[in-house]
Amino acid sequence: MTNKVKARVMDNGKIRRTLVRMATEMAERNRDLKNIVLVGIKTRGIYLVKRIAEILKQAEGLEIPYFTLDITPYRDDLKASQKKKASRVNPIKIKIDGRDVLLIDDVLFTGRTIRAAMEAIFDLGRPRTIQLAVLIDRGHRELPIRPDYVGRLLPTSRRERVEVRLKEIDETDEVLITEPQVKLNQK
């Protein structure tokens, strides 16, 4: 089964402008930028958090601390044996107690990844607030989770997929809507 590209909804320029807008909104909402910590959720959140930190540094002249988070051990779809193999969060050098934590991810879908990320954050400390920034919100929530910063709202069907491609790992910046395409055996 392959995925058929239905639409290309963002390119490099749109992604860049969207991240600048989101970073501006973050700076406006969080007046004390020295109290925020950015957290990128693995995989593509790793690269988005670096980009947002750089945008904030250029705009505000302040280095915003950030780290990345692998939420695999916190997923609710892992079997008990898989959870034992996966290790919990590694200690980080950035203290989050009393800080404003901004979780950053590429696509918000059911909300389960964010729930797992919040559980991981609480294993690290007790932040003052947790805010959520996503490049794409595609709907279909299964948990009561809502983003504070949205790059683009992109209503999709459950059958469709949203693929965020970033140059750091995909060699291009774009957001695609794809759909599984079943290849029929030709005789």
DOLOLO-989056 format. One record per residue (C-alpha): x, y, z; chain; residue in three letters; residue number from 1. Coordinates in Angstrom, 2 decimals. Each point is the difference from the previous one (the first is absolute). Example, Ala and Ser with C-alpha at 12.3 -4.5 7.8 and 13.67 -1.06 7.14 Angstrom:
       xx       yy       zz  chain  resn  resi
    12.30    -4.50     7.80      A   ALA     1
     1.37     3.44    -0.66      A   SER     2
//
This chain:
       xx       yy       zz  chain  resn  resi
     0.00     0.00     0.00      A   MET     1
     1.32     3.43    -0.95      A   THR     2
    -1.17     3.48     0.87      A   ASN     3
    -1.46     2.21    -2.71      A   LYS     4
     0.67     3.73     0.39      A   VAL     5
    -3.36     1.80     0.01      A   LYS     6
     1.26     3.52     0.73      A   ALA     7
     3.13     1.96     0.81      A   ARG     8
    -1.24     2.49     2.59      A   VAL     9
     3.23     1.65     1.16      A   MET    10
     3.40     0.58    -1.54      A   ASP    11
     3.27     1.30     1.45      A   ASN    12
    -1.12     3.64    -0.03      A   GLY    13
    -3.36    -0.68     1.62      A   LYS    14
     1.58    -2.14     2.70      A   ILE    15
     2.57     2.71     0.76      A   ARG    16
    -2.62     2.77     0.17      A   ARG    17
    -2.24    -2.17     2.16      A   THR    18
     2.80    -0.72     2.50      A   LEU    19
     0.86     3.72     0.18      A   VAL    20
    -3.66     0.81     0.72      A   ARG    21
    -0.22    -2.72     2.66      A   MET    22
     3.24     1.17     1.67      A   ALA    23
    -1.34     3.57     0.03      A   THR    24
    -3.21    -1.18     1.66      A   GLU    25
     2.06    -1.91     2.59      A   MET    26
     2.05     3.10     0.80      A   ALA    27
    -3.13     2.16     0.30      A   GLU    28
    -1.79    -2.44     2.29      A   ARG    29
     3.03    -0.76     2.19      A   ASN    30
     1.26     3.40     1.07      A   ARG    31
     2.75    -1.53     2.17      A   ASP    32
     1.91    -1.86    -2.70      A   LEU    33
     2.69    -0.86     2.53      A   LYS    34
    -2.50    -2.34     1.67      A   ASN    35
    -0.85    -2.11    -3.06      A   ILE    36
     1.47    -3.30    -1.07      A   VAL    37
    -0.69    -1.44    -3.45      A   LEU    38
    -0.46    -3.76    -0.34      A   VAL    39
    -0.01    -1.71    -3.39      A   GLY    40
    -1.77    -3.34    -0.27      A   ILE    41
     1.96    -2.60    -1.94      A   LYS    42
     0.22    -0.29    -3.01      A   THR    43
    -0.84     3.13    -1.97      A   ARG    44
    -0.59     2.09     3.10      A   GLY    45
     3.77    -0.24     0.51      A   ILE    46
     0.60     2.15    -3.07      A   TYR    47
    -2.97     2.30     0.51      A   LEU    48
     1.15     0.85     3.54      A   VAL    49
     3.47     0.91    -1.29      A   LYS    50
    -1.50     2.25    -2.67      A   ARG    51
    -2.34     1.73     2.45      A   ILE    52
     2.82     0.52     2.51      A   ALA    53
     2.09     1.61    -2.76      A   GLU    54
    -2.88     2.25    -1.10      A   ILE    55
    -0.53     1.14     3.61      A   LEU    56
     3.73     0.62     0.41      A   LYS    57
     0.08     2.19    -3.11      A   GLN    58
    -3.20     1.88     0.87      A   ALA    59
     0.46     0.39     3.75      A   GLU    60
     3.80    -0.22     0.40      A   GLY    61
    -0.38    -2.74     2.58      A   LEU    62
     1.15    -3.61     0.00      A   GLU    63
    -3.03    -2.09     0.94      A   ILE    64
     0.94    -3.36     1.53      A   PRO    65
    -1.42    -3.06    -1.71      A   TYR    66
     0.24    -3.74     0.05      A   PHE    67
    -1.56    -2.89    -1.84      A   THR    68
    -2.25    -2.70     1.36      A   LEU    69
    -0.46    -3.61    -1.07      A   ASP    70
    -3.45    -0.99     1.23      A   ILE    71
     0.25    -3.65    -1.07      A   THR    72
     0.01    -1.42     3.57      A   PRO    73
    -3.13     2.00     0.81      A   TYR    74
    -2.12    -1.12    -2.93      A   ARG    75
    -3.27    -1.68     0.90      A   ASP    76
     0.13    -2.38    -2.95      A   ASP    77
     3.13    -1.88     1.13      A   LEU    78
    -0.27    -3.43     1.58      A   LYS    79
     1.36    -0.43     3.52      A   ALA    80
     3.03    -1.91    -1.32      A   SER    81
     0.81     2.86    -2.39      A   GLN    82
    -0.31     2.57     2.78      A   LYS    83
     2.53    -1.89     2.11      A   LYS    84
     2.50     0.15    -2.87      A   LYS    85
    -0.53     3.72    -0.57      A   ALA    86
     1.64     2.21     2.58      A   SER    87
    -1.68     2.98     1.59      A   ARG    88
     1.23     3.55    -0.55      A   VAL    89
     3.72     0.59     0.37      A   ASN    90
     0.91     2.72     2.48      A   PRO    91
     0.43     3.39    -1.65      A   ILE    92
     2.13     2.95     1.02      A   LYS    93
    -2.83     2.49    -0.41      A   ILE    94
    -2.17     0.40     3.10      A   LYS    95
    -3.72     0.23    -0.80      A   ILE    96
    -1.40     0.51     3.52      A   ASP    97
    -2.01     3.23     0.00      A   GLY    98
     0.76     0.66    -3.69      A   ARG    99
    -2.34     0.45    -2.94      A   ASP   100
     0.50    -3.04    -2.22      A   VAL   101
    -0.93     0.27    -3.68      A   LEU   102
    -0.46    -3.42    -1.60      A   LEU   103
     0.63     0.08    -3.74      A   ILE   104
    -1.09    -2.68    -2.48      A   ASP   105
    -0.66    -0.25    -3.70      A   ASP   106
    -3.54    -1.44    -0.18      A   VAL   107
    -2.76    -0.17     2.60      A   LEU   108
    -2.42    -2.84    -0.70      A   PHE   109
    -1.59    -2.07     2.80      A   THR   110
     1.84     1.74     2.85      A   GLY   111
     1.60    -3.19     1.31      A   ARG   112
     3.55     1.10    -0.82      A   THR   113
    -0.54     3.22     1.95      A   ILE   114
    -1.45    -1.89     2.98      A   ARG   115
     3.13    -2.18     0.00      A   ALA   116
     2.23     3.09    -0.27      A   ALA   117
    -1.72     1.64     2.98      A   MET   118
     0.52    -3.16     2.06      A   GLU   119
     3.69     0.07    -0.93      A   ALA   120
     0.24     3.70     0.94      A   ILE   121
    -1.48    -0.70     3.44      A   PHE   122
     2.64    -2.69     0.53      A   ASP   123
     2.58     2.78    -0.47      A   LEU   124
    -1.55     2.54     2.35      A   GLY   125
    -2.97     2.25     0.64      A   ARG   126
    -0.28     2.78    -2.56      A   PRO   127
    -2.04     3.12     0.68      A   ARG   128
    -1.86    -0.47    -3.30      A   THR   129
     0.09    -2.28    -3.03      A   ILE   130
    -0.93     1.50    -3.33      A   GLN   131
    -0.30    -1.81    -3.31      A   LEU   132
     1.15     1.15    -3.44      A   ALA   133
    -0.62    -2.09    -3.12      A   VAL   134
     0.79     0.70    -3.62      A   LEU   135
    -3.15    -1.85    -1.14      A   ILE   136
    -3.23    -0.71     1.88      A   ASP   137
    -1.93    -2.60    -1.98      A   ARG   138
    -2.83    -0.64     2.47      A   GLY   139
    -1.38    -3.42     1.02      A   HIS   140
     0.80     0.39     3.70      A   ARG   141
    -0.49    -2.99     2.29      A   GLU   142
     1.10     1.92     3.11      A   LEU   143
    -0.94     3.50     1.19      A   PRO   144
     3.20     1.67    -1.22      A   ILE   145
     0.08     3.35    -1.80      A   ARG   146
     3.03     1.83    -1.39      A   PRO   147
     0.88     3.53     1.13      A   ASP   148
     1.86     0.78    -3.24      A   TYR   149
    -1.02    -1.45    -3.36      A   VAL   150
     1.89     0.45    -3.22      A   GLY   151
    -2.85    -1.21    -2.14      A   ARG   152
    -3.33    -1.69     0.62      A   LEU   153
    -0.33    -2.73    -2.59      A   LEU   154
    -3.25    -1.97     0.13      A   PRO   155
     0.55    -3.51    -1.36      A   THR   156
    -1.81    -3.28    -0.15      A   SER   157
     1.24    -2.82     2.21      A   ARG   158
     1.12    -1.85    -3.13      A   ARG   159
     2.27     2.85    -1.05      A   GLU   160
     3.46     0.59     1.41      A   ARG   161
     1.84     3.23     0.59      A   VAL   162
     3.69    -0.28    -0.80      A   GLU   163
     2.30     2.72     1.25      A   VAL   164
     3.34    -0.15    -1.74      A   ARG   165
     2.92     2.01     1.32      A   LEU   166
     3.28     0.55    -1.80      A   LYS   167
     2.08    -1.22     2.95      A   GLU   168
    -1.25    -3.57    -0.50      A   ILE   169
    -2.13     0.02    -3.17      A   ASP   170
     2.15     2.32    -2.17      A   GLU   171
    -2.96     2.34    -0.60      A   THR   172
    -2.45     2.15     1.94      A   ASP   173
    -3.62    -0.73    -0.83      A   GLU   174
    -3.31    -1.18     1.40      A   VAL   175
    -1.98    -2.52    -2.02      A   LEU   176
    -3.40    -1.61     0.29      A   ILE   177
     0.28    -3.60    -1.15      A   THR   178
    -2.30    -2.96    -0.17      A   GLU   179
     0.81    -3.71    -0.09      A   PRO   180
    -0.30    -1.40    -3.48      A   GLN   181
    -0.45    -3.71    -0.46      A   VAL   182
     1.81    -1.37    -3.02      A   LYS   183
    -1.94    -2.64    -1.81      A   LEU   184
     1.89    -2.99    -1.29      A   ASN   185
     0.10     0.17    -3.76      A   GLN   186
     0.14    -3.31    -1.82      A   LYS   187
//
